[in-house]
Amino acid sequence: MAQHILSSSSRMLGFSFVTLGLIQGFWKATPARALMEDLVGFSVIFFLGATVFAYLALRSERRANFWERVADGLFLVGLAFTVGETIVLVVSIT
């Protein structure tokens, strides 16, 4: 499972960085933009943590299950922040 978390979290990390760049480049300064930047920033932190801990799970022999559970939890929190970003985007567009 750690392999899947590692590949998925690294992709979502890249997606979050691209999203952050697009927000800063094309979205006018509004309260929704500030909230969106904060949400994307938190998702970057959680996906980065999931990537690091999934790598630790792959490299560790004794504590692999523990690191995998930590990576899984961080990945799920990152996904929750991504859902929050989507909600803010949809509400601000409509």
Backbone torsions as a table, in degrees:
resi	resn	phi	psi	omega
1	MET	NA	-31.3	-178.5
2	ALA	-62.3	-33.4	178.1
3	GLN	-63.4	-41.2	179.4
4	HIS	-67.8	-41.1	178.4
5	ILE	-64.2	-41.3	-179.9
6	LEU	-61.6	-47.4	-178.5
7	SER	-70.3	-41.1	-178.8
8	SER	-70.0	-41.6	-178.5
9	SER	-70.1	-33.8	177.3
10	SER	-69.4	-35.5	175.3
11	ARG	-67.0	-43.0	179.2
12	MET	-67.7	-30.3	175.0
13	LEU	-63.7	-46.4	176.4
14	GLY	-62.4	-42.4	177.6
15	PHE	-60.8	-39.9	-179.8
16	SER	-67.2	-40.0	177.3
17	PHE	-64.3	-40.9	177.1
18	VAL	-64.1	-42.6	178.1
19	THR	-61.0	-43.4	179.0
20	LEU	-62.4	-42.3	177.5
21	GLY	-64.0	-40.4	178.7
22	LEU	-67.8	-38.1	178.1
23	ILE	-62.1	-46.7	-177.4
24	GLN	-71.1	-26.4	-177.8
25	GLY	-86.7	-33.2	-170.1
26	PHE	-120.4	-9.5	-175.2
27	TRP	-103.8	128.9	178.6
28	LYS	-64.7	155.1	-179.0
29	ALA	-69.3	108.3	177.7
30	THR	-138.3	166.7	174.8
31	PRO	-60.7	-33.1	178.4
32	ALA	-66.1	-36.5	178.1
33	ARG	-65.6	-42.0	179.4
34	ALA	-62.5	-43.1	177.8
35	LEU	-63.8	-42.1	-180.0
36	MET	-63.2	-42.5	177.9
37	GLU	-62.1	-39.9	178.2
38	ASP	-64.8	-44.6	-179.8
39	LEU	-63.6	-43.0	179.0
40	VAL	-65.9	-38.8	177.5
41	GLY	-60.7	-42.8	177.6
42	PHE	-66.9	-38.8	178.8
43	SER	-65.2	-35.6	175.9
44	VAL	-60.2	-45.6	-179.6
45	ILE	-61.4	-45.4	-177.7
46	PHE	-70.3	-39.4	177.3
47	PHE	-68.4	-34.7	175.5
48	LEU	-64.5	-43.3	176.8
49	GLY	-62.5	-41.5	178.5
50	ALA	-63.4	-38.3	178.4
51	THR	-64.4	-46.1	-178.7
52	VAL	-64.7	-45.6	-177.7
53	PHE	-71.8	-31.0	174.4
54	ALA	-66.6	-38.0	175.5
55	TYR	-64.1	-42.5	176.9
56	LEU	-61.2	-37.3	178.7
57	ALA	-65.0	-36.0	178.7
58	LEU	-71.7	-33.9	-176.2
59	ARG	-87.7	-22.7	-176.2
60	SER	-88.7	147.4	176.8
61	GLU	-103.2	-43.6	-175.4
62	ARG	-80.9	-39.7	-172.7
63	ARG	-106.1	21.7	-174.7
64	ALA	-59.6	-42.1	-179.1
65	ASN	-65.2	-39.6	179.4
66	PHE	-64.3	-48.8	-179.3
67	TRP	-64.1	-34.6	179.2
68	GLU	-66.5	-40.4	177.2
69	ARG	-65.9	-38.9	177.1
70	VAL	-63.7	-45.3	179.4
71	ALA	-62.0	-40.9	179.4
72	ASP	-63.4	-43.8	178.7
73	GLY	-63.9	-44.0	178.8
74	LEU	-64.3	-38.4	178.2
75	PHE	-63.3	-41.7	179.6
76	LEU	-66.5	-37.7	176.6
77	VAL	-66.4	-39.5	175.8
78	GLY	-61.0	-40.1	176.5
79	LEU	-64.7	-37.2	178.0
80	ALA	-63.0	-40.6	176.4
81	PHE	-66.1	-34.1	176.5
82	THR	-65.5	-37.9	175.0
83	VAL	-63.1	-41.5	176.8
84	GLY	-61.2	-39.7	176.8
85	GLU	-60.7	-43.4	-179.6
86	THR	-63.4	-41.6	179.1
87	ILE	-63.9	-44.4	178.9
88	VAL	-62.9	-41.6	179.7
89	LEU	-62.8	-46.2	-179.3
90	VAL	-65.2	-42.3	-179.2
91	VAL	-67.3	-37.9	-178.5
92	SER	-74.3	-26.0	178.3
93	ILE	-76.0	-38.0	-176.2
94	THR	-83.9	NA	NA
